[in-house]
Amino acid sequence: MNTTEIFPKGQPLPNEWFVGNAFLTLLVSKDKNNDFSAGSVTFEPGARTNWHTHPKGQVLLVIEGNGFYQEKGKPVQAIKKGDVVNIPEDVEHWHGANSISSMVHVAITNYKDDVQVTWLAPVTEEEYPKEL
């Protein structure tokens, strides 16, 4: 583990939901006290989620690096260490690293019944910004 990392890099995330190399360390699972999960997600340069939604929203706490966040139909936003992204329920969006930097965020994702995410299409090379 790199001495500057807060959490371990974790396990690789599935290519059917991510473009590029992304990893997850689960920090908190849904249980009788918490109707959410929290995980540290590491994105290597250029890695990003597919488009997706959350039925009860999500919060991202960027703890390292530089990346992007975009809601469908809106401009891409650059995000960096220290940024907090509060994603409303059922908003189609994606997030990930920029092309030259890795990015790590803690994702706090709420559940609605037993559902916390609906995965959609990959973010294409045309949709992914080369720079901002």
KOLVODO-531023 format. One line per field, with one value per residue (C-alpha): x, y, z. Coordinates in steps of 0.1 Angstrom, whole numbers, plus 5000, padded with zeros to 4 digits. Example, Ala and Ser with C-alpha at 12.3 -4.5 7.8 and 13.67 -1.06 7.14 Angstrom:
2
c1	c(5123/5137)
c2	c(4955/4989)
c3	c(5078/5071)
//
This chain:
132
c1	c(5000/5013/5019/4998/4967/4939/4923/4937/4931/4907/4893/4889/4854/4836/4842/4805/4799/4832/4855/4892/4906/4886/4889/4867/4874/4840/4840/4804/4777/4740/4728/4701/4715/4725/4703/4734/4768/4801/4832/4865/4867/4901/4900/4932/4937/4909/4888/4851/4817/4791/4761/4739/4713/4706/4670/4678/4709/4746/4773/4809/4838/4869/4899/4927/4934/4914/4884/4851/4814/4786/4748/4730/4723/4746/4783/4811/4825/4861/4863/4894/4905/4883/4852/4818/4793/4757/4738/4700/4679/4672/4696/4715/4753/4788/4821/4857/4893/4906/4930/4962/4955/4941/4912/4899/4865/4844/4810/4781/4751/4716/4693/4656/4645/4673/4683/4712/4722/4709/4737/4733/4754/4792/4805/4819/4852/4832/4814/4846/4864/4900/4906/4886)
c2	c(5000/5035/5054/5083/5062/5064/5031/5000/5000/4970/4946/4952/4963/4946/4957/4955/4986/5005/5016/5011/4999/5008/4992/4990/4987/4983/5004/5000/4975/4980/4966/4970/5004/5018/5020/5028/5014/5033/5023/5038/5036/5040/5050/5047/5074/5074/5049/5058/5044/5037/5060/5050/5061/5056/5054/5072/5093/5091/5113/5113/5126/5130/5121/5120/5130/5146/5135/5142/5141/5146/5145/5136/5167/5189/5199/5178/5191/5187/5173/5172/5162/5179/5181/5168/5158/5153/5133/5134/5103/5089/5114/5097/5104/5091/5098/5088/5099/5123/5110/5119/5114/5087/5096/5082/5089/5076/5067/5067/5051/5049/5019/5019/4985/4963/4984/5010/5014/5008/5004/5019/5023/5029/5065/5066/5081/5109/5117/5114/5148/5150/5180/5207)
c3	c(5000/4991/5023/5011/5005/5032/5022/5004/4966/4969/4944/4907/4896/4868/4832/4824/4847/4843/4814/4823/4857/4888/4923/4954/4991/5009/5041/5054/5042/5045/5077/5104/5113/5079/5048/5027/5018/5017/4997/4986/4948/4930/4893/4873/4846/4821/4841/4847/4856/4830/4830/4860/4885/4922/4934/4967/4956/4963/4978/4965/4987/4965/4987/4961/4925/4897/4878/4862/4871/4846/4848/4815/4795/4815/4810/4825/4858/4869/4904/4927/4962/4988/4965/4976/4950/4961/4935/4935/4933/4898/4880/4852/4857/4855/4873/4871/4867/4841/4814/4832/4869/4891/4914/4946/4961/4989/4975/5000/4983/4997/4991/4981/4993/4980/4950/4951/4915/4880/4855/4819/4788/4789/4786/4751/4740/4724/4756/4778/4779/4767/4790/4807)
//
